[in-house]
């Protein structure tokens, strides 16, 4: 490990001075792999900081041990062990971070758990290590054992170990349960009162599934602590109605929060003078600090200056046991580099104190559950209770969004505006909504993805049960195109505007999903019906009936026509268009339409009176009087009604096929490639390494990918000899990156029939390209030139693209993208996704190519990048796709350190940057 690796910055919750950290800018007192430090979530949603142990921890280790119960010490040390001998303390705290590794879990700077592994090379087991961990009695049951085990396994695998062993007392069933529930396949043996446990630490699908389930539970619990508090403190509550703190307190009170509310009129408050503060705010007794509140506080909503939050408020919240902070104050990352540094300090201290943070610079949070009734936002108006969850970043935009939802009668279950997203992100809230029975539809306004790989993984799972509608603000055309494809792959309904998001949400929240694309249009205006049909057909709907009842039709005739159209077996959905003639009571038509729709299991949407939202006349009222399922959404235009219906159909289509398996192709050897890649990186100090064509070919062979045989030649004699060995016809090709694989740049001579042609080609290309090494390659079967590229995108994480090869397709930018990893369906769809894919399927009577072979290549590349996160890029340019098989002509692999934003390895929180 390089010096740079060992001294990299720690995550936001990094330990303070005295815990192995030097003064800023100086050399760390103790050198250890800083990337092993992490902020993690316990099973109760609280934050704990992990880092490698250092010798300075000796006194804290002694204190930690002294506070363990007698039984905990007995279970760990197989005896009473009331005190640790000094030699044992030194041994525990002085490790080499390779053969012996120890991690400590910290809360408020105090050790609450220790995990350790020690290599067993001396026992003749160089690939095995013995593992053990101890959790303080107060923190047992929080899932810290599995977390320590995950992170120790990650460190051990990095250091070349493949197996863990443990000695456990037979009566210590909790310990063996930790190993088993973590997803490891255990091998156990009994020796009297002890149990010997062994297991492989390499991640398996079962292990990753368990890890992801634990992550989901802990993140959902942490957001539940935020959205379902039993008590709230408003820090910075002001008596001045123009101040933010006053608005927050007033909104919480007016919403009818079901728990106690405590105004804090102390540090940073606008009312504070001469060290004092207001005795009450809005008629409620106020306190100078959170510490002074006599009862427990779950949630603190903070509206004081940034410096006061960091310097004063956090310690008070820790002392009070506050679980979550919502910071609406500005002056952080959005204000410049100084504010960014203040935000980093804020996140670090929040996590050190075991809390979670929404914001800073947030609008706030809301929960319409009658058992909570929380409006801790700055919004003057929030929608009524409903089944839709909403997440956004921008506070100003959030106010407008909430107002629009209220006007459209779209009820919300919960709302989170995360501001700078320094801690709690959209991924966390998605995990909560996945487990929340009160939320059926999810709306996201995304400015960036944060951890895109994790977002894709979570969104794909959530979308199988609950539709997600997202507006993604584009930064560039390229980003917008990739974002759209990745969202569609995860089942997310991507829309372009907030208005369209609410159009789709209104259908999803109140009507069933269409079973198919077959749509009937019924109305009293043929022109409006034609508009709906044209737009629907363009978006993939099939108009099976278009019924014009005429402007003079009665309410009963209008409803009967809808019922007849919807009752046909050939119909999956209905668009009802009603423009009332003069002197007609529209209410009768609405009542008739609502009665007919109530008996259907097919969606009905409408353009009714030219209004939008869930109109009172078309509403089925729930117990609280708000619109409930069965209500019919109305759209200002028939085109918008058809668009919303088409979006819902495509989502239903995705969901019906979303359970496609992920089948590992035969003939893959991850361990061989992993070992070789790590050897290469260990021998290079430059970070990213572009592998030679020969090494690339060797590694691809371990994944069952054959590059058409070639030889590297340096003279005409070598070229002639290589051509004879491979058999004519052959190609002679340039080897430098600027020429390789690009026949349209004259970097190759093809179909050379004999040695004379090869010698001539060698001379021409040597002079043209300046390459001293050329390739002689056997000619592959003729086919369509295609290319595959898997790479790490700075915005979207691991991505794979597929398209036709050559200048023309490059200029047309005709490539399709998917997030990694792929499943079987992703691979098949990706082959057919480019606009030019017709060239592969029999365009103008040409013979179709073997698209299954291309999909197989995509899956093999997907597994290669998934198995070996050090693989930063894989490029196949070109692949000749023929009726029987696909031939890889040119391949390039680039390797480097694992990107920080990869969703790999043990669970950990992000680094507190504003664009996680």
N, C-alpha and C positions, 0 to 999 in steps of 0.2 A: 504494500500500500504506500502511495506517495505521501510526501509531507503535506501536499495540498489536500489530499483526501482526509488526512487526520486532523486538519485544523479548519475544515470548512465551517461556516456559521451554523449554529444550532437552530432548531425550529423556534417558533414564537415563544414557547414555554420553557426556553432554556433556563437552566439553573443559574442562580445568582452567584456573586462572588463568595468564595469560601467553599464552593462545590466543584472545584476544578477549573474555574474560569478566571482568566487574568483580566487586568484592566483593559479597556478598549484600545485596540491597536497594538497591544503587546503580544508576545509569544505566550500561548496557553501554558499554564503551569504543568498540566498533565496532558500528554498527547494520547488520544484515543480516537477511534473511528467516529467522527462527529455525526456522520450520516445515520448512525445507529440511534442517536437521540431522537425522541418522538413524543408528541403529545397524543394521547390515546383516550378513547372513551370507555369508561367502565360500563357494566351492564345496567346501572341505574341512571346512565346519562351524564354522570359527572366526569370531569377531565382529570387525568393523571399524567404526570410527566415521567417518561422513561429515559434513562441514559446509562452508559457504562459506568461501573464503579471506579473510583479513584482512591489513592491512599488517604487523601484528606477526609474521606468518609468514615475513618476509623471510629471516631467518637460517636458519630451518629449511628453506626452499626451496633456499637455497644449499647447505646440507649434503646435502639429498636429491639434488640434481643432482650433487654431487661424488662420491657413492657409486654412481652409475649406471655400468654398464660402457660401454666405448667404443662397442660395437655398439648398445646401447640408445639412447645419445645420438645416434648417427648416424641411426638409424631415426626418431627423433622430430624432429630438427632438420635432417635432410638434409645433415649435415656433422659433423665431429668435435666442435666446441663443447665444449672441455674445461672452460670456466668460463662462467657466465652474466654478461654485462655488467650493471653496477648499474642501468642504465636498464631493461633487460629484467626484472630482479628487481622493480623498482618497478611496471612495467607488469603483471606477473603477479599481484602481490599487491594492487594497487589497482584495483578493478573497481567498476562501478556497479550490479551485481546485476540488470541489465535487458538492456542491449545487450551487455554483457560479463559473463560469470559464470564463476567458477572454483570447483571443489570440491576439497577435500583429503580423502584417506583416512588415518586415523590409527590407529596401534596403539601402545599404551603412550605416547601423547603425541607420537610421532614420525610424520612424514609418510612414507607408503609408496606413495602414488599421487596423481596430480594429473590432473584433467580440466577442460577449459575450452571454452567456446564464445564466439564473437564474431560479432555481427551484421554482415551484408554490405550494409547500406543504402547505404554509400558506393559500392558496386559496382553499385548499381541493383537490389538484391535485398532489399527491406525485410522480406520474410517468411522469408528464409534466414539461417542462421548457420553459420560454419565451426566444426567440432568437432575436438578432439584430446585425447589423454590419454597419460600416461606412468606406468608401473608399475615400481617398483624390481625389480631382477633377482631378489632373494631372494623376492619375493612374486608373481612372474609364474606363471601357471598356476593361480591361485586364483580366477579369474573376476572379478577386480576391474574389468577393462575393461568388460564388459557392465553391471556394476552402476553404474559411473560414467556410462556412456552412458544408462542408464535414468533416473537422477536428473537429469542434464543435460537430457534430453529433457523431463522433467516441468517443470523450471524454465523451459525455453524455451517450452513450450506455454503456461504460465501467463503469460508475457510477450508472447504473441501471435505467436511464430514457428511456422511449420508445416513447415519443411524444414531438414535438416542437410546440409552438404557437408563433404568432407574431401579433402585432398591426401595421398596415400600413395605411398611408394616401391613400385615394382612388385615388388621382392623382399620387401617386408614383407607376406607373405601372412597372417601372424597378425592384422594389423590388419583387413584386408578380411574375414577369417573372423569376427572379432568382430562386425562390422556384419551380416554375412549370418546368422550363427547366432543373433543377437538377434531375428530374425524380421522384419527390415525388408526391403522390396522395393527392391533397389538398382538404380540407373542408373549405369553406369560408362563412362568414356572414357579412352583412353590417350594420353599425350603424352610420347613418348620413354621415359624411365625412370620416369615418374610415372603414377599412376592417380588420376583424379578420380572421386569417389563422391558420389552424391546420393540422398537418400531422405526420404520424408514421415515425420514423427514422430508423427502422430496414431495412437492405438492401434487396431489392427485385430484381428480374431479370431485371425489367425496369430501376431501379435505377443504378444497376451495368453496364447495357448497356450504359446508358448516361455517367456515370463516365468514362468508358473505351473509349468512343468516344471522350470525352474532353481530356483525357490523350493522345490519339492518335493524336489529332489535335495539342496540345501544343508541344508534342515531335517532331512531324514532322516539325512544324514551327521553332523550335530551330535548327534542323539540316538544314533546308532551309537557315536560317541565316548564317550557316557555308558554305554551298555548293553553295550559290547564292549571294555572297557579291557584292556590287557595288564598293567597294574600298578595297585595301589591303595594310597594312603596314608590312614590313619585319624588325623586331627588331633584331639587331645584324648583319645587312647587312654589309659585309666586302669587302674591295677592294682586299683582298687576295683570288685568285681563288681557293686556297686549303681549304678555310674555308667553313663551312656549310652555313653560312649566304649568302655568295656569290653565292653558288650553288642554294639555294632557289630562290634568286632574279633572277638569270639567267633563271631558269626554268619557273618562272612566266612570264617573259618577252618573252621568246622564244615561249611559248604556245599561246601568243597573247591575254592575259587577256583583256577583253573589258572595264575595268574601270581603274582609276588611280592607280599607284603603288608608294608607298612612302618608300624609304630606310630610316631606322633609324640607324644611326651610332653613338650611344651614350653609354648608360649604358651597361657595359660588353662586348662591341665590341672589337675585337682584334686590331682595328686601333686606339682606343682611347688613347690619350697621353696628359698629363697635362691638363685634363679637356676638351680637344677639340675633334674633330672628323673630318672625311673626309667631304669635301663640296659636293662631289657627289660620287656615286657608280654606275659603269656600265653606266656612262653618264647621270644618273638621279640625280637631286638634293637630297641631304640627309639632315636629320634633327637630332638634338641631342636627342630629345625625341618625343614620340607620341603627347604630348601636343602641341609641336611646329608646327605640321602639320596644315595648315590653313583650311583644308576641313574635312568633316566627314570621319571616318574610321569604316568600318563594321567588318573586319577580321584582326587580328594581328597574324602573323606567327613569332614565337619567337625562336631565336637561340643564347641565352646568357646563362651564368652560372646559375645553379639552384638557388643559393642564390640571385642573381640579379633579377631573375624573381619574387621571393617572396617579396624582400625588396624594389624594385624600380619600376619595370615594371607595376605591377598591379594597383597602384595608378594612374599612368599616363593613363592607359587604361580606368579606371573608369572615370577620368576627361574628357576623349575624347569621352566617350559614345560607346566604342568598344563593339560589341555584342558577339564575339566569339574569343577564343584564340586557336591556334594550336602550341603546344610546342614540338619542336623536340629535345630539349636539354635533355641530360641524367643527371645522378646523383640523381635520385629520388628513388622510391621503389625498382627498380632493383639492386640498389647498396648496400642494407642492411638496417638495422633498422634506422640509422640516415637519410638515404635518404627517408625512409618511412615516418618519421616524417616531413621532409621537404615537401613531397608530400601532407600530410594531411593539412599542413599550406597553401599550394598552393590552394588546392581545397576549403578550407574554405574561403580564401580571394576571390577567383574567384566567388564563389556563393554569398558571401556578397556583391560583386560589381555587382551582377545581370547578370553575364556572364556565358557562357558555355565553356568547355575546352575539346580539343582533345589532348590526351597524358597524361602525358609527355612521352618522349622517343618515339615519334611517327615518322613514315615516312612522314606523311602529308596527304593531301586530293587533289582530282582532280575532275573536272566537265567538260566533253567534250561538253556540250551544246554550240552551236556556239554563243549564246547570252551571255555566260559567259567565256568559254575557259580558265579555271583555272587549272594550274598545280602547286600547292603549295606543291610539294613533293621533296624528294631528289633523285628520280628515274631518271636516264638519258634518259629513254625511256618509254613512255606510249602508249597504243594502241590508234587506231583511234576511232572516235565516233561510238557508237553502242547502243544496248538496254540492256546491262548487267550491273548490279550494283555489286560492289565487296567490301567486308569488311574483313579485317584481323587485327591481332594484331602485329605480329612481323614485324619490319621494314626491317631487312635483307631479310627475306623471301618475303616480299612484293615487293622488287625490282625484285627478280627472277620471281615472279608471274606475274608482269606487263610485263616483258620482254617476258615470255612465251606466254601470251595473245597476245602481238603484233606480235610475230612470227606466231601464229596460225590464225592471222587475225580475232580475236574475239574482236569485238568492245565493248567498255565500255561506259556507260552513266556517272557513277560517281564511285569514289574510295575513301575509307576511311581506313587508317591504324591508329588504335587507341592507339598503344603502350601499356602503362600501364593501359589504360581504367579507369583512375581515375574518370572520369565524363562521357563523351559520350561513350556509349557502343553499342554493336551490336543490342540490343533491340531498342535503339533510332533510329539507321539508318534504321532498318526494318520498323519502323513506318513511316519514310520519304518515303522509296521506295514503301510502300503500297499506298501512295497518289501521287506518281510521275508517270505521264503519259509517261515519257521518259524511264522508266525502266520496262522491261518485264520479265527479269530473274534475280534472286538474287544468288550470290555466297558468301559463308561464309567459312573462315578458322578459326575454333574455337579452342582455347586452353582450354577454360573453358566456362561454361554457364552463369556465373554471377548470375542473378536471374532466375533460371531455370523455375519456375512456370510461370513467366511473359513471358519468351521466348516461352514456349509451347503455351501459350494463343495467343500471337501475331503471331507466326509462323503458327499456325493452320488457323488463319484468312487470312493471306497473301497468304498461299499456295492454297487457294480456287481459287485465280485469277492468281497468279504469282508463277511459280515453284521456289523453293529454293533448291540449291545444296550445301551441306556442307561437308567439311572435318573436322572431330573431332579427334584431337590427343588424343590417349588413354593414360591413366596413368597406368591402370591395365586391366587384362582380364575382371574382374567383371564390372569395369566402362564402358569398351567398349561395353559389352553386353547390359547393361542397357541403355547406350546412344543410341545405334542403335535402340532399341525398342521404346524409347521415341521420337526419331526423326521421325521414321516411323509413329508413332501415330499422329504426328503433320503434316504429309504430306511432311516432308523434305526428299529429296533424299540424303541419306547418302552414301558417297563414301569413299574409303580408301586412295586415293592418289590424289595429285594435278593433275597429268596427267589424271586420270579418271574424275576428276571434269571438266576439260576442254573438255574431250570427250563428256560428257553429255551436258554441256553448249552449245557446238557447234550445237548439234541437236536441243535443245530447242530454241536457238536464231534464227535459220534460217529455221527450218522445222516445220510443224504442229505436234501435238501430235497424236500418233496412236489411233484409235478408239477401237482397240482390239489387242490380241496377235498374230493373224494370219499373218505369215510373209512369203514372197516369197524371194528366193535367186536366183539371176540371175548373171552369170559370165562366164568368158572364162577359168576358172580353176575349175575342179570338186573337187580337193583336198582342195582348199581354201574355196569353197562353203560348203564343208562338215565340215570344222572347224567352220565356222559361224553357221551352223545348230546345231552342237553338243553343243556349248556354249549357243546359244539361247534357246535350249530346256531345258538345265539345269537351266536356269534363268527364265523359265516360258513362253517363246515364243512357239508358235506352228508353225512349218514349214509346210506350206500347199503346197509349190511348190519349187523345186530345179532344175533350168534350167541351163544346161551347153551349151552355144552357140558355144563352141570350139574356139581354138586359131586363127582359120582362119576367124572368123566371121567379117563382115564389120561393120562400125559404124552404118549403118542403120539397120542391122540385130540385133546388140546388143541393140539398142534403141527400136526396135520393140518388142523384147523379154521382155524388161522391161515394156513397155506399155501394152503388153498382160497380163503379170503377175499381174500388178497393177490394171488393169481393171476388174479383176475377183471379183465378189461379196464376194468371200471367202478370200480375201486378205485385210489386214489392213496396211501393210507396206512392203517396199522393201529394201533388201540389195543388192547393185550392186557391183560386184567384177570385176575389170578390171586390168589385168597385160598385158601390151602391148607386142606383139611379136616384134621381131627384124624388124627394118625398117618400122615401122608403125607410122603414125602421130597421137599421142595421142590426140591432140587438136580436131580432128574431132570427136572422141568418146566422149570427154567431152561435146562438143557443142550439139551432138545428145542427150546425157543423160540429159543435162540441158533443152533442148527443151521439151522432154517428161515429165520431172518432173514438168515443169511449168504448165501443164494442170491438175495436180493431186491435190487432197485434202488429200493425204496420204503421210506420211514421206518417203523420200528416203535418205538412207545413203550409203556411198561407201567406198571401199578400192580401191583407184585409184592411180596407179603408186607407191604404197607403201609410199605415203607422208601423212602428217597429217595437219589438219586445214582446212580452207576454201581456197582452191587453186584458183588462178586467173582464171583458165580454167573452174571452176565450180561455179563461182560467178555471182550473179545478182547484178549489181552495182547500188548503190543509187545515189542521186543527187550530193553528194560530192565525188563519186568514190569509196567509201568503200562498202564492201559486205552488202547486204540487205536481207530481207526475201525472201526465194526461193532459196538461195544459198545452195549447197549440200556439207555437211561436208565430209571430207575424213579421214580415219583412217589407221594407219600403218599396222594393221592386221585385218582380218575379225572378229577375236574374240572380239576385242575392239569395232568394229562397232556393233556387236550383243549385247554386254554388254550395250552400251549406249542406244540402242533401247529398251532393256528389262527394264532399269531404267525408261525410259520415259513412257513405258506402265504401269508399276506398279504405277507411279505417276498419270497417267490418271485414272487408276482404283480407286485409293484412292480419287481423286477429284470427281469422279462420285457418290461416296457414302459418301462424307464428310459432308453432311448436315443432318446427323442423329440427331434426337432430343435428348434432355436430359430430360427424363421423371422422375419426382420425384415419387418414389413408394408410395403407400397409407400407411397411418398409421405411419407417422413420426411426432415427436413432438420436434422440435429443442429447443424451449424455456424451456421445462422441463429439458432437458439434459444440456443446457447451464447454467441454474440456479444451478443445482446440482454440475456440474463440478467446477463452480466458488466458491461455498461454500466449496468444498473439498480443493481447492487450497488456499483459504483464511485461512483455519485451519492448513495448512502445510507450514513450512518455508523451507523445503528441496528442493523446486523446483519441480522436476519430481516425480510423485507419481504413483506407480503401484496399481491399484484398486483391491480390493478383488474380488474373483469369484462371490460372491453374489451381490456386487454393480455393477460389470460389467454386470451381467445378468439383473439387474433392468434397467440400462441405455439402453442396447440393445433392451429391450422390447419396449422402447419408439420409437424405429425405426423399429418396426415390425419384429425384429429378435428374434426368440425363441431359447434359448438354451435348449437342452433336459433336462427335470426336474431332479434335483439332490438335495440331502440333505447333509449338513455338519454334521458329526457324530464324537463323541469322545469316544464312548464305544461300546462294542458288543451289549449292550441292545439298544442303539440308532440306531445302524446299522440294527439290526433285525427289529425294529419298522419301520424305514424308508423304508426298503425293502417291508414290508407288505403294507404300505400305497401306495407305487408306483405301486405295482403289479409285480410279477415275470414274466420273468426273469429280473435280474438287474445286474449291474456291481459295483464292489467296486474298487475305484481308489485312487492313491496317490494325495495329494493336493499341495505339494511343487513344485516350478517351474522346478526343475531338473528332476522331474518324471512325472508331470502332462501332460496328453495327449499323452504319448508315450508308447503304448502297446509293442513296440519292445524293450523297456528297462525294461520290466516286471513290469511296474508301475500300472498295472490294472489286475483285475480278471474278466473275462467276462462270460456272459450267466449263471449266478448263479441261479439255479432253486428253491432253498428253503432257509429257515432261517439258517439251519445247514451250508450250503455252504457259506452263507454270513458271519457267525461268524468265520468260518475257514479262509476265505479270509481276514477278518479284522485283525485277529491275525498275519497272515503271512506278510501282507503288513506293519503293524505297526512295526514289527521287522525288516523287510527288509529296509524300507525307513526312519524310525525314525520319521515319521510324527505323530503328536498327533491328527491331524484332518484329516479324510479321507472323501471321497465323495461316497455316494451311489446314483447311477444314473440308471434310467430306460433304458433298452436296446433299441437302435434305430434299424430301419430296416437295414438289411445287405446292403452294398454298397461299392463303390470305395472310399478309403480314400484320401481326398484332403485337401488343406489348403489355407487360404487367409491371407495375411499380408499387412497392410497399415502402412507406416512409413514415417518419415522425413529423407531423405537421405542428408548428408552434401553437396553433389555435385549437386543433381538433385531436391531437394525440396521434395514435397509430392508425394509419389510413392506408388503404390499398386502392389502386386505380387500374382500370382496364380500358383499352381502346385499340383502334387501328394504328399501325405504325406508319411513319412517313411525314413529310413536310405538310402535305395537304391537310391531313387530319390534325396535325399540330396547330396549324393556323386556324382551323375551324374550332379548335379547343374541344374536340369531340371525345372526351374521356368521361367515364363514369366512376364514381367513388363509393366506397363503403368503409365503415369503421371496422377495425379488427377487435376481436376475432370474428371470423365468418362462421355461419352455420351452412349446412348443405344448400338450403334454399338461397341464401345470400349469394353463394358462388354461382349458382345457375342463373339467377337474375342479373348478376353483374355482367356476365358474358353477353346478355341480350340488351343491356341498358344503353349503350351508346346509340346515337341516332343512326350511325352507319352500320349497325349490327346486321342489317339485312344482307350485307355482303357475306355473312357467315351462314345464312339460312336459305340460300338458293335464289339470290337476286338475279333477275333476268335469266332464269332457267339454268343458272350455274349449279353445280352439284353442292349440296350443303356440306359444311365441314363438321368435324367431330367436336361439337361444343362440350360434350362430356369430358373430353380430354383437357380442354381449356379450364373447365370448372375444377377438375382434379388438380391442375397446376395451381390454381388460386387457393385451394384448400391446403395444399402442401406449403405454399408460401405463408399462408395464414398461421399454420401451426409452427413453422420455423420462427416467425417473429414472436409468436405467443410464448413458445418454449424458451427462446433465447432473447431476453429483452435487450441484451447488448447489441443485437442486430439492428442497426439504425436505418438501413436502406437495402432493399433488394430490387434490382432492375433486370428485367428480361426484355431486351430490345435487339433483335427481333425474335418473335415466335411465328413460325410458319404453320398455320392451321390448315390441315388437309382433311379430305373425307375420312381418312383413317389415321387419326393421331395428330399430335402437335409437336413440332420440333423446335427446341430452344437453340437458337443460333449463337446468341450472345448473352452473357449474364455477368452481373456485377453485384458484389455484396460489400457493404460498408459497415464496420462495427465501431463501437465506442462505449463509453460509460452509460449506464442506464439513465435515461432522462428522468428528472425529478418528478415530472407530472405523469409518469406511467402509473397505471392502476395495478401495480404489482407488489408483491412482498407483503409483510405483515400490515395489519390495520394501523392507520395513523391519520391524524387530522392534517389539514393543509398548513401552509407556512405563514398564513396571516397576510399574504399579499392581496391587493385589491382585485386581482384577476386570477383567482385560484381556479 
